[in-house]
């Protein structure tokens, strides 16, 4: 979340095969299709919708046939998803979703898309991290980190913090949590105790862990944006990159963890994690009107890049080969697509 027709098409098998053949040769833009039951690889497409519009949407994209099942959650469960679909994760055969402005976390069967569990008593859930039998969930307004039981989504613990929290990752033996007031909080996942605090810059939001187990932190606030790298051995800062124009955005590691993809100036850049200067970074992909988020799908080695367009119209997703940068597919989706979760075939 930023502060701030579905078409029913019946496709004959022969036409579907033809569509698959041509999509392999040339990227095509397709309208959302209401098609369920297609086998093969699938990607959950999380569309935030608009704040207070209650138009969040979950689509299911099929890369093998370039078909997007539009508004799949609502079709299956016969009810709207909620207001601002923030984050998702596949864990222990359940797709967990945080719906930020609805104050709830859902558990969904990743094959049938039937909702199986819910916690609707959270303040403003943001990011989800599975750790053992728990989900750690950050929050925008409550200054707490909620720890939920994965079996029932019941609240087991609330960890008090001094600012709102954003992305969180497992880092060595810790749960590392980005805190917007310029910190990364390191918790022991067994005792739930805060063990260390790393001081960064105000606006810490995005985290990633590379192949050498170094922690990367992106911070953006008050006209200042930085990307920092910290050692796993002593938590010391080993690199500091300052954004001279605009702000750094989301970061993602390559499959081998040796390159960092990051959002900057409405483009996806790529840089070796060993880089000592931003001069070593290069534009990997520039194209969508307004890049709103991206994720790397290890199943097809592609980056899924979300275009929010004008924040109100239906968005579009570009599927780009993570090695060559070649555009593989494009497809239409809901309002403000921002996050992608690969699902089991």
Secondary structure in CASP SS format (residue, H / E / C, confidence):
PFRMAT SS
TARGET T0000
AUTHOR 0000-0000-0000
METHOD secondary structure of the structure
MODEL  1
X C 1.00
X C 1.00
X C 1.00
X C 1.00
X C 1.00
X C 1.00
X E 1.00
X C 1.00
X C 1.00
X C 1.00
X C 1.00
X C 1.00
X H 1.00
X H 1.00
X H 1.00
X H 1.00
X H 1.00
X H 1.00
X H 1.00
X H 1.00
X H 1.00
X H 1.00
X H 1.00
X H 1.00
X H 1.00
X C 1.00
X C 1.00
X C 1.00
X C 1.00
X C 1.00
X C 1.00
X C 1.00
X E 1.00
X C 1.00
X C 1.00
X C 1.00
X C 1.00
X C 1.00
X C 1.00
X C 1.00
X C 1.00
X E 1.00
X E 1.00
X E 1.00
X E 1.00
X E 1.00
X E 1.00
X C 1.00
X C 1.00
X C 1.00
X C 1.00
X C 1.00
X C 1.00
X C 1.00
X C 1.00
X C 1.00
X E 1.00
X E 1.00
X E 1.00
X E 1.00
X E 1.00
X E 1.00
X C 1.00
X C 1.00
X C 1.00
X C 1.00
X E 1.00
X E 1.00
X E 1.00
X C 1.00
X C 1.00
X H 1.00
X H 1.00
X H 1.00
X H 1.00
X H 1.00
X H 1.00
X C 1.00
X C 1.00
X C 1.00
X C 1.00
X C 1.00
X C 1.00
X C 1.00
X E 1.00
X E 1.00
X E 1.00
X E 1.00
X E 1.00
X E 1.00
X E 1.00
X C 1.00
X C 1.00
X E 1.00
X E 1.00
X E 1.00
X E 1.00
X E 1.00
X E 1.00
X H 1.00
X H 1.00
X H 1.00
X C 1.00
X E 1.00
X E 1.00
X E 1.00
X E 1.00
X E 1.00
X C 1.00
X C 1.00
X C 1.00
X C 1.00
X C 1.00
X C 1.00
X E 1.00
X E 1.00
X E 1.00
X E 1.00
X E 1.00
X C 1.00
X C 1.00
X C 1.00
X C 1.00
X C 1.00
X E 1.00
X E 1.00
X E 1.00
X E 1.00
X E 1.00
X E 1.00
X E 1.00
X C 1.00
X C 1.00
X E 1.00
X E 1.00
X E 1.00
X E 1.00
X E 1.00
X E 1.00
X C 1.00
X C 1.00
X C 1.00
X C 1.00
X E 1.00
X E 1.00
X E 1.00
X E 1.00
X E 1.00
X E 1.00
X C 1.00
X C 1.00
X C 1.00
X C 1.00
X C 1.00
X E 1.00
X E 1.00
X E 1.00
X E 1.00
X E 1.00
X E 1.00
X C 1.00
X C 1.00
X C 1.00
X C 1.00
X E 1.00
X E 1.00
X E 1.00
X E 1.00
X E 1.00
X E 1.00
X E 1.00
X C 1.00
X C 1.00
X E 1.00
X E 1.00
X E 1.00
X E 1.00
X E 1.00
X E 1.00
X C 1.00
X C 1.00
X C 1.00
X E 1.00
X E 1.00
X E 1.00
X E 1.00
X E 1.00
X E 1.00
X C 1.00
X C 1.00
X C 1.00
X C 1.00
X C 1.00
X E 1.00
X E 1.00
X E 1.00
X E 1.00
X E 1.00
X E 1.00
X C 1.00
X C 1.00
X C 1.00
X C 1.00
X E 1.00
X E 1.00
X E 1.00
X E 1.00
X E 1.00
X E 1.00
X C 1.00
X C 1.00
X C 1.00
X C 1.00
X C 1.00
X E 1.00
X E 1.00
X E 1.00
X E 1.00
X E 1.00
X E 1.00
X E 1.00
X C 1.00
X C 1.00
X E 1.00
X E 1.00
X E 1.00
X E 1.00
X E 1.00
X E 1.00
X E 1.00
X C 1.00
X C 1.00
X C 1.00
X C 1.00
X C 1.00
X C 1.00
X E 1.00
X E 1.00
X E 1.00
X E 1.00
X E 1.00
X E 1.00
X C 1.00
X C 1.00
X C 1.00
X C 1.00
X C 1.00
X E 1.00
X E 1.00
X E 1.00
X E 1.00
X E 1.00
X E 1.00
X C 1.00
X C 1.00
X C 1.00
X C 1.00
X C 1.00
X E 1.00
X E 1.00
X E 1.00
X E 1.00
X E 1.00
X E 1.00
X C 1.00
X C 1.00
X E 1.00
X E 1.00
X E 1.00
X E 1.00
X E 1.00
X E 1.00
X C 1.00
X C 1.00
X C 1.00
X C 1.00
X C 1.00
X H 1.00
X H 1.00
X H 1.00
X C 1.00
X E 1.00
X E 1.00
X E 1.00
X E 1.00
X C 1.00
X C 1.00
X C 1.00
X C 1.00
X C 1.00
X E 1.00
X E 1.00
X E 1.00
X E 1.00
X E 1.00
X E 1.00
X E 1.00
X C 1.00
X C 1.00
X C 1.00
X C 1.00
X E 1.00
X E 1.00
X E 1.00
X E 1.00
X E 1.00
X E 1.00
X C 1.00
X C 1.00
X C 1.00
X C 1.00
X C 1.00
X C 1.00
X E 1.00
X E 1.00
X E 1.00
X E 1.00
X E 1.00
X E 1.00
X E 1.00
X E 1.00
X C 1.00
X C 1.00
X C 1.00
X C 1.00
X C 1.00
X E 1.00
X E 1.00
X E 1.00
X E 1.00
X E 1.00
X E 1.00
X E 1.00
X E 1.00
X E 1.00
X C 1.00
X E 1.00
X E 1.00
X E 1.00
X E 1.00
X E 1.00
X E 1.00
X E 1.00
X C 1.00
X C 1.00
END
